[in-house]
């Protein structure tokens, strides 16, 4: 499994609009090749991280053009173009609930 971790920074006051766009592109994000898990974090100042888990490095590479297109939906809200990085997942732990 591979992870794409992307730090980003939205312009001040754009969080609600960013959240609305994210809701609109959810199916595109979850439809990416090999997508297993998607997590978006964001502070009040617009800084955050996207963490997505995909099945393989090949999936991670194959998705690059589409991921760039999806980020294009946020172009007017971003302070700078995000720079994603890919990593091999060494451990993945999930706490099971009763």
C-alpha positions in Angstrom: 0.0 0.0 0.0 1.2 3.6 -0.7 0.3 6.9 0.8 0.1 10.3 -0.9 0.6 13.1 1.7 -0.1 16.6 0.5 0.4 19.7 2.6 -1.7 22.7 1.4 -2.7 26.2 2.4 -6.0 27.8 1.5 -6.4 31.6 1.3 -7.9 33.3 4.4 -11.7 33.0 4.5 -11.9 30.3 1.9 -12.5 27.2 4.1 -16.3 27.0 3.6 -16.0 27.3 -0.1 -13.1 24.7 -0.1 -15.3 22.3 1.9 -18.2 22.8 -0.6 -15.9 22.0 -3.5 -14.5 18.9 -1.7 -18.1 17.6 -1.3 -18.7 18.1 -5.0 -15.5 16.2 -6.1 -15.8 13.4 -3.5 -16.8 10.8 -6.1 -13.9 11.8 -8.3 -11.5 11.5 -5.4 -12.9 8.1 -4.2 -13.0 6.9 -7.8 -9.2 7.3 -8.3 -7.5 4.0 -9.2 -6.8 1.9 -6.2 -8.2 4.5 -3.7 -8.6 2.9 -0.3 -8.8 5.7 2.2 -9.0 9.5 2.1 -8.4 12.0 4.9 -8.4 15.7 4.8 -7.3 17.9 7.7 -7.5 21.7 7.9 -7.0 24.3 10.6 -8.9 27.5 10.9 -6.0 29.3 9.1 -6.5 27.1 6.0 -3.4 25.0 6.5 -3.9 21.3 6.2 -2.9 17.9 4.9 -4.5 15.4 2.6 -3.6 11.8 3.3 -4.8 9.2 0.8 -4.0 5.5 0.8 -3.9 3.6 -2.5 -3.3 -0.1 -3.3 0.0 0.2 -5.0 2.8 2.5 -6.2 1.5 2.0 -9.7 -1.9 3.3 -8.7 -0.2 6.3 -7.0 1.7 7.1 -10.2 -1.3 6.5 -12.5 -3.4 8.9 -10.5 -1.0 11.9 -10.7 -2.6 13.6 -13.7 -6.1 13.2 -12.4 -5.1 14.4 -8.9 -3.6 17.5 -10.5 -7.0 18.1 -12.3 -8.9 17.6 -9.1 -6.7 20.2 -7.3 -7.5 22.5 -10.2 -11.0 22.9 -8.7 -9.4 24.7 -5.8 -7.0 26.9 -7.8 -8.6 30.2 -6.8 -8.6 29.3 -3.1 -5.0 28.0 -2.7 -2.1 30.2 -1.7 0.2 28.0 -3.7 0.1 24.8 -5.7 0.3 21.8 -3.4 3.3 19.5 -3.7 2.2 15.9 -2.9 4.7 13.2 -1.9 4.3 9.5 -2.0 5.4 7.0 0.6 5.3 3.2 1.1 3.0 2.4 4.0 5.1 0.5 6.6 2.3 0.0 9.2 -1.4 0.7 9.2 -3.2 0.3 12.5 -6.9 0.7 13.0 -8.5 0.5 16.5 -11.5 -1.7 16.4 -14.5 -0.6 18.3 -16.9 -3.0 20.1 
